[in-house]
Amino acid sequence: MSDDPKGSETTADPTERSEPTRTATVHTTHADAGVVAAALAPDDTESMSVAVDGDTIEARIERPTTGGVRSTVDDYIVNLRVADRVIESTETNGETTNEETTNATNTNANDTTYTNT
């Protein structure tokens, strides 16, 4: 016999997951892991947890389907590569100041002729 009043329903704990999940953990090494992780943070989803330890980023991705894990891992790796390339090109070319960027924009604008036909 149950202690619950007749007709009462038991509700599940909303923090418990009833469906099995698939998990992938991605470990990557970067010259400036903190900057890379910060650059990708706006795209992190609720299904991800990201930690930085020295030059290593650990991303743990948990999704309900294998396809979902695969898609999220693929997107994350592409974004990692882009962030690394941007950082490398900045280091290779040197950083520009706002004044240098403004002067370059003004020079390009003055050297360009637009013709309406």
N, C-alpha and C positions, 0 to 999 in steps of 0.2 A: 504494500500500500504506500502511496506517495504522500509527502507532507504538503505538496502543492495543492492549492484549492482546485476544485473540479473546474475544468475548462481553461485553466491557465496554460500559457505556452511558455516554453523556455526559449530565451533568445540567446544567440551565440555572442561571444565576446567579439566586438568589432575589430579588435587588434589581432585576432587569430585568423589565419588564412586557411580556408577550407580546401583550396586548390593547390596542387603541388606546383612548385616554381622551378625554373631552370636558372642556374647561376653561372656566371663567368667572371673570372678575376684577371685583369690585365695589368701587368707590371711593365713599366717602361722607364728608361733612363734618359735624362735630359741635362744639358749644360745648366739650365736654369729652370728646374722643375716647378718651382713656385710660380714663376711668371707664366709658364705653359698652363698649369692648372688653373690659375686665375683667368687666363684668356678663355679657357673652355667652360668655366663655371656657369656663365649665363645659359649654356645649352644643356647643363646637367639636368636630368629628370629625377622624379621622385623614386624611380627604380634604381638609382645609382648612389653609391657612396664613394667619395674620392678622398684619398689621404696622400700627403706629401711627406716623404722622409728623406731628407738630404737631396740627392739628385734623382730620386725615384718617385714615380707616381704610381699609386695602386688604385685602380678603379674596379669596384665590385658592382656588377650589373645583375639584377635579378628581375626576371620577367616570367609571365605565366606560360609562354611558349618558346620552343627552341628557335623558331623563326624570329620571334621578338628579340631574343638575346642576340642572335646573329646580326640582325639589323642594327641594333643599338651598338654592338661592338664595332661593326663596320663603320658606322657614322663617327664613333668616338676616335677610332684609329685615323680616319681621314682628317678629322679636326686636329688631332695631335700632329700629324705631318704638316698641315698648313701652319699651325702655330710655330713649329720648329723652323720652317722655311722663312717665315716672317722675321723671327728673331735672328736667324742667321744672316738674312739680307740686311737687316738693320745694323748688325755688327760689322758686316763686310763693307757696306757703303757708308757707314758712319751715320750718326743721328743728325738730323737737321733741326735747326731752331725754327720757331714760328716765323721769324723775320726772313730767314732763307726761303722758307716755303712760300711766303707771301711774295717775295721778290721774284721767285721762279714763276709763280702764277701770273704776276703782272707782266713779266717779260714775255711769256708765252701768249698772253692775251694781246699784247701790243704787236707781236710778230705775225699774228694770224689775220688773214683777210677772209671775210665771209661774203659770198656773192649769192644774192637771191635770184633765182631764174624763174 
